[in-house]
Amino acid sequence: MPEPILEVRHITKLFGSVIALSDVSAKIYPGEVTCLLGDNGAGKSTLIKILSGVYQPTEGEYYFEGRRVVFNSPREALDHGIATVYQDLSLIPLMPIWRNFFLGSEPEKGWGPFRRYDIDLAKRTVRTELAKMGIIIRDPDQPVGTMSGGERQSIAICRAIYFGAKVLILDEPTAALGVKQAGIVLHYIVQAKRRGLGVIFITHNPNHAYPVGDRFIILRRGRVLGDFRKGEVEKDALMNLMAGGEDLAQLQRELEQTGEEQ
């Protein structure tokens, strides 16, 4: 087993008197998909904001490539190779694919006052890099807004890889997609894993997580409820843990008792 590329130990995050995370530990390995599962309010968003440098933990330690780190901003995390693709994707619908791909990191040619955007290089690069991920685009001038949700997610993933991501954090990438489009995104998640990235796939849908995941971390009410490798847990067990199987069973017993009393 290789060393983890990213690790958090005993992370706690407080917002005033509210405990968002409590004693959370996790390891992310290169070339693996780690699925972070949990229902709404489980603490998933808080944890990824700590991993991506948006928040500082109240307690706990953060290690990247074996060294303890403190990220004061998302830019610092990105400079280390930790890229986060949020649900809104940070893509501009009216702009063409190539401009979105290089937004904020435009390639230039010329020198001094004659430097200008190298449009030809940008378009060639977009075609080449997307093709490496198995994405064949019809026209790099196509506005991103005319593409499907799955295609847009795939472009955001490919962009992060091109700019040197070592860890790719995907925040609910399949949440608003239909079955076919979700399948497209899951395919590119596997492609990113095969290229050696450590992928963190945040979702509340075990049906999406189980086919691509190598490790499953279940959060519930800010705590780690379980940390399993794929061979250690079945999909039904994941669903039961996420749904709060014990709580549901207790509710069922109470309803049965109420029925008996009547």
N, C-alpha and C positions, 0 to 999 in steps of 0.2 A: 504494500500500500504506500503510495507517495505521501509526502508531507502535505498538509492542507495549505492551499494558497491563501485562504482567508479563514480567520477563526475569531470568534468572540467568546469571552469567558465571563460568566456570572454578570451579565448585563442587566442593570435595573435602570428604568427611566421614570422619573416622577414629574408630573405637572402640578405643582402645588401639592395638595394632599391626595391627588389622583395617581394611582399606581398603574402606568400604562404597560410596563414590562417589569417582571420580577425574576431575577436570577436565571436569565436566559443564556444558554451556551450552545454554540453550533460550530461545525467545521464544514468548510466548502473545499472540495478537491478539484484539481484541474481535470478536464476530460470527463466530468460528471454533471448530471442534472440533479440539483437538490431542489425538491419541491417543498415550498413553505405553505402549509395548508392551515386553514382556519376560517371560521365563519366571520361575519362582520363583527368588529369590536374585539377580535382575538389578539390584536397587537401587531399584525403583519405590517401595516403601513408604518408604524412607529419603528419597528426593527429595520425596515429597508431604508428609512430616512437616517437612521444611525449609521448603517453600512455605507450609505452614499454621501455622508458628511453634512446632511441637512441639520441633524440634531447631534448634540453631545450626550453620551450616557451620563446618568447621575452617578452610577457606580459601574465597575467592571472594566475589563481590558479588551483591546482590539488589536489583533495581530494580522499583518499582511506580509506574505512571503517570509514568515518566521520572525519578523521584527515588530515590536510594539509600535503602534502608530496612533496619532491623534489627528483627525481631519477636521479643520475649522470651516470648511466649505465644500460644496459639491465639486468645485474646480480642483481642489487638492486631491480629492478621491479620484477624479477623472485623470489627473496627471499621473497617478500611480497605476492606472489601468482598470479602474472600477467604473463601469459605464452602466447607467440606469435608463431603461426605456419605460417611460410612464405611459399610462393609458391614452393621454392626449397626444403623445408622440412628438410634440414640438415640431411638427411639419406644417408648412404653410400651404393650404390647399390650392391657391391660385398660381403658385410657382411651379416650374417644371421639375422633373425628377432630379436632374443634375444640379440645379441650384439648391434644392433642399438637401441633397446629399452632402454638399460642401458648405452649407450655411455656417458662417462664422469661421471657417478654415479654408478660404478660397485659394486655389492655386494661382500663382501669378507668373508672368513672363516679362522680360525686359528688365530695366534697372532704373534706379533713381526716379525722376519725374515721368519716365516713360513706362513704368511698371503698370500692368493692367491684368485683368482677369484672363486666365488662359482657358477660354471656353472650350476649345477643341480638346485639350487635355482632360478637362472635367468630364466631357461627354464620353470620351474613350474610356476613362477610368470607371465611370459608372457602369458602362456596358460590361467591362471586363470583370469588375468586382461582383456585380450581381450575378453574372454567369457562373462564377466560382461557387455561388450558393445555389445554383440551379434555377436562377430567376432570369428568364429571357424577356426583356422589355421590348415593346414594339417601337417606341420612339422616346429617346431621353428628354425630348421637349414636351412630352405629355404632362399636363398639370396633375399634380398628386391628388387633387380633389376628385378626379375622374376615376381613380383606382379603387378597388375593393378594399375593405378593411383588412383582410388578410395580406394583400399585397403591400399596403402601407406599413403594416407591422413588420413585414419581411424587409422592407427598405430600411426601416429604423434599426433593425437588428444588424443588417449588413453594414450600415454606416458605422455603428459602434465597433464592429470587428475591424473594419478598414483602418480606423483611427487608433488601433492598438489596444483594444480592450483585452484584459486578461480574465476579468470576472464580469459577467453580463447579468444584470439584475432586471428581470422582466416583471413589471407590475400588472398583473391581471391581463395579459395580452389577449386572452380568448374570451374575456367576459362579455363583450358586446357583439360577438361573432356567431354566425350560424354554423351548422355542423361542418359543411364543406370548407368554409373559410378558417375555422378553428383547426381543421386538419392540415391546412397549408402552413399555418403558423407552427404547429407542433413539428412538422417536417423540418422547418428551418431551425427550430430549437435543437433538434438532433444533429443537424449540420454544424451548428456552432459547437456543440459538444465534441464532435469528431475532429474539429480543428483545434482541440485542446483547451478550450475555454472552460472555466468553472461557471456553470449557469445556475442562477437562482431563479426559480420559476414560482412566482407567487400566484396562488389561485385558491378559490373556494370550491373547485370542481374536481373531485377525485377521478372522474371519468376522463378528464383531460390530463391529469397529472400521472396517473398510473402507467399509461403506455410508454411515456418518455422518461420517467423518473428513475434515478438510481438510488436515491435516498429521500426519505420523507420525514420532515419535521412538522409536527402538529402543534399549533399554538391554540391555547384556549384561555381566555381571560388573562392574557399577559404572561402566561407560563407555558413552558414546554411540557406538553402532555405525553409526547412520545417522539422518539428518534429512531427510525428503522431503515435498514437497507431493504432493497426490494424483495429479496428472498426471505425476509423475516416477517412479512406482513401481507395479507391478502387485501384486495381492494375493498371488500365488504367490511373488513375490520377498520380500515381507514375511515370509511363513511360513518361507521358506528361511533368511532372516537370523536370525529368532527361534530357529529350531530348531538353528542352528549347522550350516549346510549343509556347510561345509568339514570340520568334525569328523565328520559323518556320512559324507561321501565318503571320508575317510581310513579310517574304520572299515570301510567296504565294501571298500576296496582290501586292507586287512589280512585280512579274512575270505576274500577271493578268493585271496590269496597262500597263506593257511593251507590252503585247500582244494586248491590246486595241489600243495603240498608233500606232502600226504597221498596 
